[in-house]
Amino acid sequence: MKAAVIESVGKAVVTEVPDPTPGPREVVVEVAACGLCGTDLHILQGEFAPKLPIVPGHEFAGEVVGVGSQVTEVSVGDQVAVDPSLYCYECRYCRNGHNNMCERWAAIGVTTAGGAAQYAVAPVANCVRLPEHIRTQDAALIEPLSCAVRGYDVLQSRIGAHVLIYGSGTMGLMMLELAKRTGAASVDMVDINPDRLRTAVQLGVSSAAAGADELDRPQGWDLVIDATGNAAAIQDGLDRVAKAGTFLQFGVADYATRVTIDPYRIYNQEITITGSMAVLHSFERAAELFATGVLDPDVFISDRLPLTQYPQALDQFASGVGRKIVVVP
């Protein structure tokens, strides 16, 4: 089968690899679409994945075309979205319910072959059957949405909060949609990319600006969310948190990224700084939200490219052009 392969740091190709075969409790999915994510860029840079080469792609959905000998939950022909998370269920963190902190953490498309291919293998427990009214190609959005749902679990957002989001890419826009659903009094967004800000305006953001200085909230925001991973945005966002407010590091920063904090201000103003990593007990809820139309796929997916253009898709994603980019085998 054809698959994208990150062969070495900085090098991605599309080539032929062996077809996958399912284990007893696994299924083979014919991939309908696979989304690109900042994690894929980190893998390309030599981060996250323990070893290369790897078939990337942790945001995907498709049709079940093969099942293992002990699979009864899904059948050939079912349309499914796949949670890429692979946990050991044995370590201290898994036993305490913090599976995303698993000491043996792994993920489809990060540590094992992923969905940027014609076919992918996944544990049946990771497959969520899709209702008939959902286009399977659109369901690649469920995995990033499940990360956003996890982010709001961490935030414990309260009704009437004023929210500031840095970054109007896919994840920032998803956080916008969830903020609207969780009763935010206002949601403001900062991004230096005017095209992306226009999408935020289209989705009903309260205010959109190239910098927070352009926004009128001198007391700061109750919830500040970084969806960029950019050091300058993170540093600025930390200074915008209102008293008793919360800063969420949601964007994936490079390993070397550093910012400074003011410990006295954190103490004196009871500011919470927290993070949200990947998926935790949120994939099924994201699938259910997606089925209700919480996201408009035609707004969120800006580009649908053939799998053969995966290297070009990575370049486009890295340049910040478009919103969610998916490849279609």
C-alpha positions, 0 to 999 in steps of 0.5 A: 500500500501507499503511505507517507513515511517520515524517514529521517529528520526533515525528510518525508516521502510517499512510498510503498509499505506492507499492508497491515494485518490485524491482531486478535483484538485489532481492526484494519481501517481503510483510511478516508482522510487523515489530518495534519497536526503540529505533532507531525511537524515535531516528528519531522523535526526529530521530536516526540517519535522515539525512532524513525522512520514512522508512518505519521497520522494520528487524526484519521477515520475510515471504513473497517475492512478487516477484523481480528479473530476476537473482534465482535464490537465492529464489523467490516463496513462500519465507518469509524473514527480512531482514538490514537492513544495507546496506554499500558493500563498498568503504570501508576498514572494509568491506574490513577486515571491519568492515562495521558501521562502513561509511563509507556505512552504511545500513539498511533502515528507517533510511535506506531504506524499511523493513518497517513496511508491507505490502511491503518491498524488500530485496537478495536477499543480505540474505534468509535462507530460513526452515525450515518449522517457524518461524512467519514472524510470529515471525521478526521476532525474528531481527534483534535476536537477530543484534545480541545474537549480535554482542554476544557476539562482542565480549565473547568470553565465557569459560566460567564467567563471572559476568554482570550485565545492566542492562535486562530488555527484549527485548535484555537478555533475549536477552543472558540467553538467550545467556549461559546458552548460552555457559556463564555461571556466573551471570547477574544482572539489574537493572531498575526495571520489576518486570514485566520482571524477572518475565520474567527470572525466568521465563527462569531468571535467577540473581538479579533486582533493582531495583538492583545493591546488592541483589545479593551480589557484592562483587568485581563481575562478570566481564561487565557488559552495559548493555542500556538506554542509560540514563546512570544504569544505564551509570554504575552498571554501570561501577562493577560490573566486576570486576578484569580484567572487561569492560563492554559498551555494548550499549544504544543511548544518546541522542547527548547521554548522558554518563558519567564513567570512572576512568582509573586504575582502568581501567589498574590493574584491566585493565578493558575497556570496549567496544561492539557496534553492530548486526549483523556476520556474525551474521544467519545464525547468529542465524537458525540459533539461532532455528531451534533454539528458543533463544528462545520467541517467545510469551515474547519477543513481548508484543504483536502489533498491527495496522499501523494502530496503529503510532503507538500501538505507538511510544507503548507501546514508549516507555513501557516497557510489554511486551517485544517489540512487533510490528506485523502488516500 
